[in-house]
Each structure stands twice: as structure tokens, then as C-alpha cells.
Amino acid sequence: EVVLTQSPGTLSLSPGERATLSCRASQSISSTYLAWYQQKPGQAPRLLIYGASSRATGTPDRFSGSGSGTDFTLTISRLESEDFAVYFCQQYGGSPRVTFGGGTKVEI
Amino acid sequence: QVHLQESGPGLVKPSETLSLTCTVSGDSITHGYWNWVRQPPGKGLEWIGYIYSTASTSENPSLESRILISLDSSKNQFSLKLRYVTAADTAVYFCARATSTFMDVWGKGTTVTVSS
């Protein structure tokens, strides 16, 4: 089973600051198969990044993804008020076919 | 615009079967991967499984023995049945489309509580 470990669990920052979120896989995965989602309270997750670094339609360019192998990063260059949410990474292709990380909460 | 909508009972008794349907509009379920994902209260996301347009499926091994995912192309819907539910199955259940290795369109989710 491919386990995704996200850190930190909670990130306390202020608007305008830079956020760096980590997603570490228990075994090497293709960057093609790594995605990031944003979830706000009471809402469904929203796709932000796919293929480790490609922004989904509508994702602001302050969001960027990077990484390869077992270490992946989501960076928010300058936090805006609407960015305070929970972020999940997701991999495809292991067993189970799809797994999610435990999430990182970005709070003020 | 693609829209997914979950429907089904909000309350299921322990040991019974949870049944949910996802109705798709703006796209055809004859292509793509159609997923079920759940989220227990205050917790993270758990992938349940998907059905491909050919009706082949892939399920989370932790749930595989209890789940059935099917599709009805005539109604542009796909469904989830989860048998022998317990309180641990209480969650918000989402349906989601994946055209590749990621889920790009999600339903709003439906809350299912398992309780007698």
C-alpha cells in the first residue's frame, strides 16, 4: 500500500505569508500520478494541482506544486484569506489504486 | 458544465445496506472513471472505489468484500452499495469524476449516518 504522509498537520500563518506543505510517499511514485486538493468546511474537495505541478483550470498562479519520487510540495506564494483551508495530496496507481494523505490545515 | 449529485437515505441501520446514487449531467458516463470517496466526521478522505465506462471496477481492498459499484448508462448514473454497515461507515459520501489519474469534478456530498 502506498501511504501518503502530509506535514505539518496544521500550519498557522498570516495573509501575505508563504505556505509550504509537504506530502511524502512510502514508495516512489510517478509525478504524473500526484494531485493536490483544497477543501473548505462543508464543501467538497476542489482539484488544485495534477501531475505534481500542473495547475487545474481556475487555480491561481500563487499555487505551485513540485517534487518527484517520494517527496512532493505544494507552495502558496502569498496567502490570501480564501486560501485558509485543508489541503490533501492524492496518488494514483498503487494499491489501493487511489490513496489520500491525511491533510494539512492552513489556518490563520 | 459538468455536475454530479449524490442521492440516497441519510440514515441507515447497523448491519443493513447503504445505497447511494450519483446522477451526472453535462457529461456522459460512457467514458471516464466514476469514483466514490468518503469522509468520516472531522477526518480525512478515503477512496472507496471507481467504475470505468466499460463497467470494470476497482475497489479499496479494505472495503472490497462489502461494496458493489454499478452504472446505469440509460440514466447517466452510477451507484454504490455498501453492505453490513456499522457506525464506522458514518461519513459524508462524495461522488467524483476522473478523466485521468485525478478527480476533477466532485458532487457536493451527502451525509450518511449509521444508527439504530
Interface residues (C-beta under 8 A of the other chain):
Chain A: T32 Y33 A35 Y37 Q43 A44 P45 R46 L47 Y50 G51 A56 F88 Q90 Y92 G93 S95 P96 R97 V98 T99 F100 G101 G102 G103
Chain B: N35 V37 G44 L45 E46 W47 Y50 S58 N60 P61 S62 F94 A96 S100 T101 F102 M103 D104 W106 G107 K108 G109
